[in-house]
Amino acid sequence: MSNQVKTYNFMGLRKLATIFSIILLLVSIGSLAVRGLNFGLDFTGGSLVEVGYEKEADLNNIRLQLQSAGFEGATVQTFGSSNDIMIRLGSAHDPKLGDKVLAALQQGETQNIELRRNEFVGAQVGDELREQGGLGLLLALFMIMLYVAFRFQLKFSVGAVVALIHDVLIVVGFFSLFQFEFDLTVLAAILAVIGYSLNDTIVVADRIRENFRKLRHELPMEIMNISLSQTLSRTLMTSLTTLLVLVALAVFGGEMIHGFAIALLVGVTVGTYSSIYVAANALIMMGICKEDLIPPPKEDQEAIDNLP
């Protein structure tokens, strides 16, 4: 064989990887069942107040001021620049809430503070967002399954969807375990993770199909190892460059997109792993073979003509 790429025995660790994945899934599901998700105001409803400072604001001082004024559990984060502050409160609708927050912040403050926005997100809107977000995820998975089955084969479709469900559950479980706020930006990140993981899985699946048709004498597990080794450099380079950008966003991007960056960091890492050890491993478990991928020979025209 003229393959110049070093072949790694990925499938030799498939049983260990399966145990590792099962442990991660059990921890995620257990955390979701016991602790649940720390839904943000987009899902639970509450009040949102935006204020503007003349100079750079001290977030810790703002939190202390709000706590002293009786606003417990307030989420304070920058919005755009370090002078623009967004405050999220899980309180009932109060048209004068913005003025009350502004009065609490102005106590002992030398610079002027401007009230820019005072909005209320109702619980009914939050319920609708939660339901539609879940339906969006299910629809995305269903359409992906149809696409992969049409492009490759049903076993590849099942493997891809299993890998995507694996990735989504672990990302959501991570947010449940550490009780990070789960809002619409995190939901958007999960949808992005689905796209990223699917792209990686399809690249690997395309190489597996090609090698099953080209390599006639190797066993399915050997073909898996060859295919994964051939796509390894591409997978690692793509993942590492993406992770560098996400680390920069998580560290320097501000609190508004912190949850988005964290969800993608976890999702890209898990998605890279699942492309190797979940999707490919699922194909081995389902007994993928050359007959599944090599088109059946066409019947001779003479045989067709002789049919009764």
N, C-alpha and C positions, 0 to 999 in steps of 0.2 A: 504494500500500500504506500502511496506517495505522499501521505499526509505528513507535513513538516511540523505541525503543532504538537507539543507534548501533551499526552493524554493523561488526565488525572482520574483517579478512581472515585468519582463523586458518589456513584451508586453503592460503593462499599460502605458508606456511612448512612445509607438511606434508612435503616432501622433505627439508628440513634437519632437521626433527624426527625423521624416520625414520632418518637417518644418526646422529643423536645417540643415539637409542634403541638402535640396533644396536651402537654403540660401548660404551654402558653395559652391555649384555647380554654382549658379548664380554669386557669386563673382569671382570664378575661370574663368568661361567662359567670364564674362565681362572684367576681367583683360587681358585675352588672346586676346580678340577682340580689346581692346583699347591700351594696352601697349605692347602686344606680349611677346616673350621670348628674353632674353639677350643671344643670341647664342655665344658660344665660337668659337675659331679659327677652331675647328674640323668641324664646320658647315659653317662658314662665309668665311673662308680663311684668310690668313695673314702670318706673319713671326714669327718664333720662334728662339730665341737665348739663348744658354746655356753657362754660364760662371762659372768658379771655383775660389774661394777665398782661400787664405792660412789659414785665420782665419774665425771665425763666421761673417757672413755678416749682415749688418743692412738694412733690407728691406725698411724701411721708407726713409733712406738716399739714397738708390738706386733709389727709385721712384722720389725723389726730383732732383737727378742728371740727370735722364732721362728727366724729365719735363723741366729742365733748358736748356737741349740740344735740345729741340724741339720735343721730342718723347712723344706726348700727348696720354693719354689713355692707357699707357703701363700696362700690368698685370705682377706683379713681385711676384714670389713665390719660396719657397725652393723646391729642387728636390732631395730627398733622405736624405742628411744631411744638416745642417745649412750653410755649406760652398759652396754647389752647388745651383746655382740660375738659374731659368728658367724665361725668359722674353718673353712675348707674345705681339706682335705689330700688329695692323690691317693695316699695310702699304703694299704697292705694292712690288712686287718682286725686290730685290736689292741684287746682289751677294756680295756687299761690306757693307751690313747693319751690319753684325757682327763686322766688324772692326770699324765702326762708333760708335756702341754702346760701344764697348770696350774702344775706345778713350774717350768717354764721362764719363765712369765709372772710368777711371784711373786718371782723373783730381783731384788733391788734395788727392789722395789715396796713403798711404805709403806701403801697401802690394801689392804683385804681383797678377794680375788677368789673368786667362787663358781662352781664347776663345775655347770652346769645340764643339759647334755645331751652325750652321746657316742654317735653313731650311725654306722652303716656302710651305704652304698648299694652293693649288689653290682653287678658289671658286667652280670650277666644282666638285672637290673631296668633298667639303662641301655639295653641293647639292645632290650628290649621297648618302652620309652618312645620310643626313636628310631623303631622300626618303626611303632608305632601313631600317632605324630605325623605321619609321612609319609603313612600311609594316610588319616589324618584330613584332611590337606590335599587329597589327590587326590579323596576323597569329596566334600569341600566344593565343589571346582571342578566336579565332574560334576553335582552337584545344582543348582549355579548355572546351568550350561549348560542343563539341562532347564527350569528356571524361566524364564529369559530367552527361550528358544525358544517356550515356551508362551504367555508374556505378550506378546511382540513378534513376532519372526520369526527364522528360523534364522541369518541374517546378523548380526543383533544379538547373538545368542547367541555366535557365534564371536568377534565383536569384543569382547564383554565378557570372555570367558575369556582371549583373547589379552592384554587389558589387565591382567587379574589375574595371569596368569603372568609378565608383564613386571614388575609391581610386586613380586611375591614373590621373583623371581630377583634383582632389584636390591637389595632389603633383605638377603637372605641373602648376596649377594655383598659388600655393604658390611661385614657382620660378618666375612666371610672376609678381605677386603682389610686391614682394620684389626685383625684378630685379637681383637675383643671377645668376651667369653665368651658362648657360646650355650647358654642353659639353657631351662627350661620357661617362664619368664616371657617370654623372647624369642619362643618358639613361640606363646604366647598372644597376644603383640603382633602377630605375623604373621597370625594368624586374625582379629584385630580389624582389621588393615589390609585384609584381603579384604572384610570387611563394609563398611568405610568406602568403599573404592574402588568396590564394587559399587553402593552407594547413590548415589554421585555419578554413576556411569555410567548408572544407570537413570533418574535425573532428566534427564540430557542426552538419553538415548534416547527418553524420553517426549515431550520437546519436538520432537525430530527427526521422530518419527512424526506428531505433530500438524501440524507445518508441511508435511510431505510431502502430507498430505491436504487442507490448507487452501490452500497456495500452488501454483497450477496452472501458472504460467508460468515459474517460476524453475528453473534447473538444479540438479542434486543438490548440487554444490559450494556454490552460493549459499545453498541451504537449510541446509546444514551451518553456514555462517558465521552466518546469521541465528539459528539455534537455539543455537549456542554463545554468541553475544553476548547472547541473552536470558537465558541461565542463568549468565552470567559473574558478576554481582554476588552471586547466591546462593552460587555455588561459592567465590568469594573470601572472603566473610564467614564461611562455615562453616569453611573451611580456616584462616583467620587466627585465629579464636577458639579453634579446636582446638589450633593450634600454640602459642598463648599459654599454654594450660593445660599442654601437654606440656613447654614450656621450663621452666615453674615446677617441674614434677615432676622433670625432669632435673637442675636446679640444686639444689633444696631437698628433694627426695624421699628422699635417702639412696641408698646403694649397692645396697640390696636391689631397688629398682625402677629403677635407672639404665639397665640394659640394655633394660627394657621401654619406658621413655620414649624412649630413643634410637631403637629400632626403629620406634616409632610416629611419631616426628619424620620419619625418612626415608620411612616408608611413606605418611604423609599428604601429604608434599610430592610424592613420585613419583606417588601416586594421583591427586592433583589434575591433574598434568601429563598422565597417561595417559588420563584421562577426556576430555581435549580432543584430544590428539594421537596417541593409540593406538587407542582404541575407535572414534572418529569416522573416523580415517584408515583403519582397517581396513574400514569400511563403504564408503568411496570405492573402495578397492582391489578390493573384491568386487563393485563395480558396482551399488550400491543404487539403486533407481529407484522411481517412484511406483507402478508395477505390483506391486511387492513388498508395498506397504502398503495399497493401496486394495482393499477387498473386492470380489470379482467380483460383477456384478449378478445378481440372482435371475432364474431363468427364469420366464416367464409360465406361469400355470396352464394356459392353453389349449395352449401348446406341449407341456407335459408330458402333457396328456390325449391329444394326437395322436400320442404316441409309440407305435410298434407293440408 
